[in-house]
């Protein structure tokens, strides 16, 4: 029984991690139709921001929850201003440019931090469920993922900025005619997506450690989740994360982590064969 | 800028003359009396924590030999290559060292995969090769010397000893490549021979960082101890996640790889205290050669050096064994140095006496059990002069000197 609860917790925290690593990409892709191939590197930079700040004596929670998203959000703003802005509507060109950016960021991080695994210890101790020990940090990951979803929902559904942003994404020319400045909205949306990637990197840093090539390990999963979820940002990411992470974790329990990854990819292939436009291409249409 | 053919030719001539006269090329020509020693270790990439101390050990050994007058009256010069943890680079750089630099000997390679890239290149180019890493055993090649310990050597005594301390139910986690696969079979063999029981063997590719399900599976299996043959920076996460789930104090852990990648330096004391490691070298070994070695190391690389690894000690000893061979042969000629090394050369190094076994080109050496406490190792057990039993069960280079393969030893 205790073991089943522990398995359940692993599954839930697996879903939460997947939501965290893909939500930033989902915002940028879903709202702006920009395919950001440097998403993994944004995660990596969030991880380094957290570790650097924590090693410099900043409180660990501040490093994870504030510094990582702020730093990476700022980098995102700069990237949008100098690269992405010039390439709106040109999907292939954006992919090429962001792929170049990802190589640049990996190179820079290797130069600055060296190609070694940096890490910090998990800041929370263990929790006992009956006589099975689990890391309390897993609860923290779940909490952050929930908070991110609630915050994004409120932002896009309830705030004025969200209304303007959604209007701009639907019809930029019309909202421009009504007095909205689309470039500003794009910049803000891209910065939010980047900040979310940074947050994910910060949250995962104590678990996985950080290397300059960290992004590669996550970017594929993030893309599969976003594509599997379809065009609807929140519901799509949530439902796709739910399916893929559950398959991944249960297969890992039953066999090994390698088969777990294989099962994740296998389920993604089947899902996209059945629902070529992702889950939200068929279900939950028109939601956020 | 427009340029006609004459201008172009002029520029081309001048610049090629400049390249030819540049310091690098001239330097090589003038330093013809140096004996070039190749060093190929991962100094960046996922395995850099293993490679850097090995490279430093090469430098220290060469400087010692040079300070004592060099070899055959000529100074050693180390040619360093960094393959960046990439097998493609290993192939290219090993060729470069053998064919362009024409090194007298090559030391290096960390993973077994990299060794199997280097070894055929060295054999083909008739360049002597030293592999100074503990590995799964079985290499049988007259051109190659292995100065690290192998599983039978290491585990035959250690596994029963650890079972005596903690119990007979063992859960093995290992890196998913030949070393991890083979070493866990040896653990299994010695455990079963001593009445033990293997609950499960789980393998992980080198880039896995998420061990959540594994940690839970181990808890559910409830072993008396966990044996880890995990390798590399990504696998560090296992020890972190293990401690974060509160299992550190509950289920003890032993390993044959922990500390080689400086894991205990990167991890907190609370995440690593009490882990037992069986191996050949710990810096706290109490013998005069080791005191001199650690003293010289601190003097050369600073007293705050993170950790002198077993692989570094083996590299240092590999260099000295080779140097003894060259001195005895009185020449750099490969065949004569080979014969000298096969004549029963031994070196009293930091790990105690290491002797080259002529039949296998592996070494007989001491094996120890160490325990980490507050990031420092204490030696709790020593088994002197263990022979490379696994390799010698399949390899006899005296009888068949043309053997050239890595045997898969039937366990």
Interface residues (C-beta under 8 A of the other chain):
Chain A: X3 X6 X7 X10 X13 X14 X110 X114 X115 X116 X117 X119 X121 X122 X124 X125 X126 X127 X128 X132 X133 X134 X135 X136 X137 X138 X206 X207 X208 X209 X211 X217 X249 X252 X253 X256 X257 X258 X260
Chain B: X44 X45 X46 X48 X49 X84 X176 X202 X203 X204 X205 X207 X208 X209 X210 X211 X212 X213 X214 X216 X217 X219 X220 X233 X234 X236 X237 X240 X241 X243 X244 X245 X246 X247 X250 X266 X267 X268 X270 X271
